[in-house]
Every structure is written in C-alpha cells, then in structure tokens.
Amino acid sequence: QLQVVESGGGLVQPGGSLRLSCAASGFTLDYYAIGWFRQAPGKEREGVLCISSNDGSTYYMDSVKGRFSISADNARNTVYLQMNSLKPEDTAEYFCVAVSPVCGGVTDYWGLGTQVTVSS
C-alpha cells in the first residue's frame, strides 16, 4: 500500500521551531517528489515546499523562504520540514503528498495531515 504519514505537529510560540516528518511507504523517494502543503481555516490549500530526490530540485513558497527548509533522508524514506521563526500566520494543517515525477507534477498520495498552531 502506497502512503505517506505526517508527524511532528503541535503548539509552539511565535518565533519557535518545529520539525515535521513525512514517512513514505510502498514507494521510494527515487521515483516521487514530496511536497508539503498547508491549509488554514477558511483558506485554500497552498503549496509550501517540495523536494525531488530524482532531479535534485526544490521549491519554496516566498513567504517561508529563509525560515523553512526541506530535506530528504532516502535511507529512511522520509522527508523533513524544518520550520523556524514561526509566525501565527503559519498556523494550519500541514499535509505531505507524493508528487510524480518531480515537483510541480501530479499529486498522487496525500497524508492525513498534522496540525501546527503558532500562538502565545
């Protein structure tokens, strides 16, 4: 069964950090990119970052450049989203998705999401 599972969400104060994980099973990162999307209440889902191990490309949404980073551990088949300098506007449900064949391609397998809340 092909799936991705997110973990690592939680409550953090403004300026704090969180690291989200996206564990893939049933496929390897050699053949799929992994993207992170987020959706805040009342807003549309938006793409945040993406990484393709097969062509080395990455994508960052402008509002997170310099604060968020994405990395892949192919041995663990896991992608990490490191979020620093978090702001209240980063509060959202965060989803990872397997994208084929590279970032910007077809979103194939979605996780169920993990909640990130930035609040004092």
Long-range contacts (C-beta under 8 A, 24 or more apart in sequence): 1-25, 1-26, 2-26, 2-27, 2-98, 2-108, 2-109, 3-109, 3-111, 4-34, 4-96, 4-97, 4-98, 4-109, 4-110, 4-111, 5-111, 5-112, 6-94, 6-95, 6-96, 6-111, 6-112, 6-113, 6-114, 7-114, 8-114, 9-94, 9-114, 9-115, 9-116, 10-115, 10-116, 10-117, 11-117, 11-119, 12-86, 12-116, 12-117, 12-118, 13-118, 13-119, 13-120, 14-86, 14-87, 14-88, 14-118, 14-119, 14-120, 15-85, 15-86, 16-86, 16-118, 17-82, 17-83, 17-84, 17-85, 17-86, 18-83, 18-86, 18-116, 19-80, 19-81, 19-82, 19-83, 20-80, 20-81, 20-83, 20-94, 20-96, 20-114, 20-116, 21-78, 21-79, 21-80, 21-81, 22-78, 22-79, 22-80, 22-81, 22-96, 22-111, 23-76, 23-77, 23-78, 24-77, 24-78, 24-79, 24-98, 25-77, 27-98, 28-74, 28-77, 29-53, 29-54, 29-72, 29-74, 29-77, 29-79, 30-54, 30-74, 31-100, 31-101, 32-98, 32-99, 32-100, 32-101, 32-108, 33-57, 33-98, 33-99, 33-100, 33-101, 33-102, 33-103, 33-105, 34-70, 34-72, 34-79, 34-96, 34-97, 34-98, 34-99, 35-59, 35-96, 35-97, 35-99, 35-103, 35-107, 36-70, 36-79, 36-81, 36-94, 36-95, 36-96, 36-97, 37-94, 37-95, 37-96, 37-97, 38-90, 38-92, 38-93, 38-94, 38-95, 38-116, 39-92, 39-93, 39-95, 39-113, 40-89, 40-91, 40-92, 40-93, 43-92, 45-95, 48-81, 48-94, 49-81, 50-99, 50-103, 50-104, 51-79, 51-103, 52-99, 52-101, 52-102, 52-103, 54-101, 54-102, 55-102, 57-102, 57-103, 58-103, 59-103, 59-104, 63-89, 64-90, 83-116, 86-116, 86-118, 87-118, 88-118, 88-119, 89-118, 90-116, 90-118, 91-116, 91-117, 91-118, 91-119, 92-116
